[in-house]
C-alpha cells in the first residue's frame, strides 16, 4: 500500500520489440523505479486502438509495481493517429489472431529479458483485447495470470469465423495455462451474459482456475472513464479485484 | 471488431478532411464502437481514400435512428432530383 512518505517513480517510453514471427513493432513500456524485482504485465489494447487510455493503463500498472508493456497490435496497418489506424483496422475486419498472439508472445519474451523483473508475467486486455489476452494465455506458453475484461467474440458462431479469426477462442479453453480473472457487465451484448455463462461452463469442464465477476448496471467497457459506459462503482470494484488477483499470482 | 459488422462500398466524390479536400473512393460502414459519439455502438461511416494514407478520412458516427433518418433523407433528395430532371441521363 502506498503511503505519503514512500518514494515513487515510473519511467515510460515507446520501445521497439520483436514479435514471435520476427517482425519489429513498437510498444509502450512503463517501468516502476525503485527497488525491484518487479512482476510484469503484457497489455492487449482494445478495438479503439493503441490509444491514450492504454498508455495510461500501462502507467497505472507501473504505479502499482508492475512493469508493463503494451504492444501496438495495429502496427502493421500503418502509422497515423490511433483513431485513423483503428478505423482502418475496423473496416478490414480486425487483425489476424495468429499475428496478435505472436505480438503478445513477443512482448512476454521482451519483458522476461529485462533486468530487475521477478519472472512472473500477467496479461490484461479489454474489449477485443480481452479476447486477444485469452487467446494468448491459451496459445502462448509462459503467462502466469490472465485478466479478461469483457472480451467479446470468445464464443463465435461458425458463420462468424473468418480467415483472420478461424477458430472461436472458447475452443482453446482446454489449453489455458494460467489462472484467469474475468470481469463482465450484465448489460453487455459482446459478450452477452449467456456467452459468459458458456465460457464459464467450458472453464469448469476442464477444471481451470478462474474467477468471474458479473456486474449489474454495467455494460461493455465500464472502466472507460472517458466514455458514457463508465460505471464508477463497478469500475472501482473491478480494479480492486484486478490488483488483488495479480497480487496473488504474480508476487 | 467487437460486433464484426463492417462493410465497404466504392464511392465517387470528394471529402473534406483535416488537410482539406481530397478525392474519395471508398466508404467503410460499420456498426461497432465509435471513437467519440456517446454510444456503446454506433453506425460509423468513414469516407476514405486509402491510397492517400490513413488520415485521408472523413468520419461520422451516428445513432441508429439518426442513421436511418439520414438514409431516408438521402433517398428523398435523390427522388426529388430525379423527378425534377436533375440527374444525369443514363
Interface residues (C-beta under 8 A of the other chain):
Chain A: X47 X48 X77 X78 X79 X80 X81 X83 X84 X85 X86 X87 X88 X89 X90 X91 X92 X93 X94 X127 X128 X152 X153 X160 X162 X190 X219 X220 X221 X227 X228 X229
Chain B: X1 X2 X3 X4 X6 X8 X28 X30 X32 X33 X35 X38 X39 X40 X44 X46 X48 X50 X53 X54 X55 X57 X59
